[in-house]
Amino acid sequence: MKEFQSESTSDMKSAPGLVPEPITKTDFYFYRDLPELLKPLEELSWNYFWSWNPEGVELFRELDPALWEKCEQNPRLLLEQAGELRLWQKCGDAAYVQRLQQFAQKLNAYVAQTPQELGKMTAESPVAYFCAEYGVHNSLPTYSGGLGILSGDHLKSASDMNVPLVAVGLLYRYGYFRQRISHDGWQEEKYQDVFHSQLALTPVLDEKGERLAVMIHIRGHEVFAQAWLARIGRISLYLLDTNVQQNAEVDQLITGHLYGGSSETRIVQEKVLGIGGVRLLRKLGVSPSVFHLNEGHSAFLTLELAREFLDANPDAEFTDAVANVREQCVFTTHTPVAAGNDTFTTQDLRDCFDANFIASLKISESDFFAFGRVDPDNQGEPFGMTPLAIRMSRSANGVSEKHGEVSRELWLRMLPDGTQPSEVPITHITNGVHAPTWVAPVFQRLYEQRLGENWPELLRDQLTWDISIDSLTNEEIWNAHRKLKKLLIAFIRDRTQTKETGSRETINEHKDTRKLFSPDVLTVGFARRVAAYKRWNLLLTDVDRLLKMVDDKDRPVQFVFAGKAHPQDRGAKKILQDLMTINHDSNWQDRAVFIEDYDQEVARYLVQGVDVWMNVPRRPHEASGTSGMKAAMNGGLNFSILDGWWI
Ligand SMILES: *Cc1c(COP(=O)(O)O)cnc(C)c1O
C-alpha cells in the first residue's frame, strides 16, 4: 500500500522514493547451476523468441506454474528463483527434456538463417527502426500502449519474415506505471525499478570488451548513455540508458520514466533517442540503408544525420543536407489530432541544443526554430516533431486509410496555398498485429492442423486465406472459443479474488468470485487507454438501461473492462472513477469487472476469450487501433465505429 502514491506529481524528480539509489546496473547476469539437461532453458531465456511460440511459453510455465505467475511470466526471474527440487523433478521428466531440446534446436535453426536481401536493405545495410517504446513482452516493461505494442509486433514480424532490421529505443528505469484502483475509485500509480528485476538484456560492449557508451550534449554538458541489447528472434533491439555513474543524478533520470515528467524531460529523452541512437549505430558499425521514424519522438535523428553530412562535406549547405537526409528517412505518423503531436518551446530547444550544434547545421538559430513549425514565419508557433519529421523524410504515412486522409488535411498547411489535400505526400499503411503473439494456442493448433505450419504466411494472401479458412467447421471454432471463454472467466476470477490477507485492498476485489461471470452469458470486452476520444463514458450515458441489459432474464450481458489513464490526466481518471461508482449495484458487481493494470498479458486473455470486442472512438480520432484485429483472429466479433483499421 505504501509504495502507491495516490496521485503522481507532474515532475517525477521531486516524487519521494523515485530518486535513483547510487547504484547503477552494469549487467543482468547471475549464475544458476541448472542441471545439465535443463541448460538450454538459460539460452532460451535470452531471446524473446520463446514468447511467441506456445511450446516456448509452455516450457517455462511447466517448470513451475505457480512461480511462473508469481514472476509475471519473466523467464529470467523464474530461472533465478526456481527451487532445486523442482529443477531435478523436471530433469527426470523425459518428455519435457525432449521438448526442451527440440525447441532449443528450433531457436538455433531460426537465428542461424541470414536475412533476406530486399533491394538496398541487406544485413550490412539494414533498416534502422526508431521508436520511443517497444511492447515486446510484459517482462520488458518499455511500453505504455498501442504504439509500443505495434513496434513490438513490428520487430517480431520483421524477424519472422527475415527482414534485415535493427531497432533503437530507450530503457526506462521505472518503466510505465502499474495501476490499481483505490476504494474511492481513483487510479493509483506505482513505478517499479527494473534494475531490481531480471531483464533479458545484455550489455553492449565495444571491441576492447568495454561498455559501449555514447555522448550527447544536454543541459550544458556531456551526458553518457550506455546500451543494452534485447534479442527479438533474429532482430537486435538496442536500448539506450543514461543510468550510468558518470552522469549527475538528474541526468541519470533522463531515461527514468516513459512519458513522464515535464516537456524538458521529454525533449532531452528525445535527444538521447534520436541523436544518441544514430551515434550508437555508428559505433556498432551499422550503416543503415533507411531510417524509419516510428512516430515523431525520434525525429531529432534527422538533425544528427544532417550534421554528419555537413561535417563530411564542408562545401555543402543546409539545404543539401536536407536533401541527403530525406533520401535516408521514412516517417510513420500515428496521431490524428494536432494537439497529440509533440511540440517544444523555443526555450526548451535553446536549453537542449547549444549554439555549437545549431552552427554545425549551418543555419541561424531562428531558421532552426522555424524548421519545426508548420508555418515557419509564425514566431508564436512551437517546434513540432511531426513537421520536422515530414520535412526530413522522403516518405510519410498514416496508419490506416482514414488516418492517411486525416493526416493529409492536418499537414496541408505545410504546403503552399492552393495545394489540394490529395496532393499532400502522405500515404497510409494500415497497422497490423503479429499473429503468433495474439492467436491463442488452441486456435494456433487448429490453424496448423487445417492450414499447415505456415498459416501466418497464408494470412498475407487474402485469396489463399479465404479458401483455407473455410476448412474449419463452425463447430470447431465454437468449441475452441468456448474453451477460451472459460479460461477468461477463470482469469477474471483469479485476478479479482480478495488477497489471502482477507482485506480488500482495491475496489475491484471480490470475497467470493464463484458467482462472477457465466460462460453462457454474452461477454463484451472493452479495454483500451482511458482517453476522452475513446469514449469510455458513452456506456454510462444511460446507466438504468445498462443495468437492465445486464440483469435481463433471458439474454443478459456481461462486461469486462481494463485500461490505464495517463497519470497526469485527471479527466481520464475521473472517467474511471465514474465507471467504478456503478459497483454499488450488486447485479453489476456479478456481471461487470474491471481488471486492473491493463497490459499485454491482460489483453491476451481478453481478446482471446470475449464474444464481442467493443470499440467506440470518436471518429476520426482512432488513427488505427489494433486490439480488434487480435479479437478477430481468435474468432471474436467486433462491434465498432467505422474508424481506423475497422473501416
Ligand atoms: C493491442 C493493445 C493496444 C492497442 O490497441 P487499441 O485498439 O489501440 O486499444 C494497447 N494496449 C495493449 C496492452 C494492447 O495489447
The ligand as an ORCA input file, in Angstrom:
! r2SCAN-3c Opt
* xyz 0 1
  C      -3.264     -4.179    -28.675
  C      -3.034     -3.356    -27.487
  C      -3.207     -1.963    -27.532
  C      -3.654     -1.234    -28.783
  O      -4.990     -1.477    -29.026
  P      -6.078     -0.340    -29.302
  O      -7.006     -0.936    -30.271
  O      -5.358      0.859    -29.831
  O      -6.695     -0.067    -27.972
  C      -2.970     -1.239    -26.385
  N      -2.573     -1.824    -25.248
  C      -2.382     -3.155    -25.161
  C      -1.916     -3.749    -23.871
  C      -2.609     -3.961    -26.274
  O      -2.407     -5.283    -26.185
*
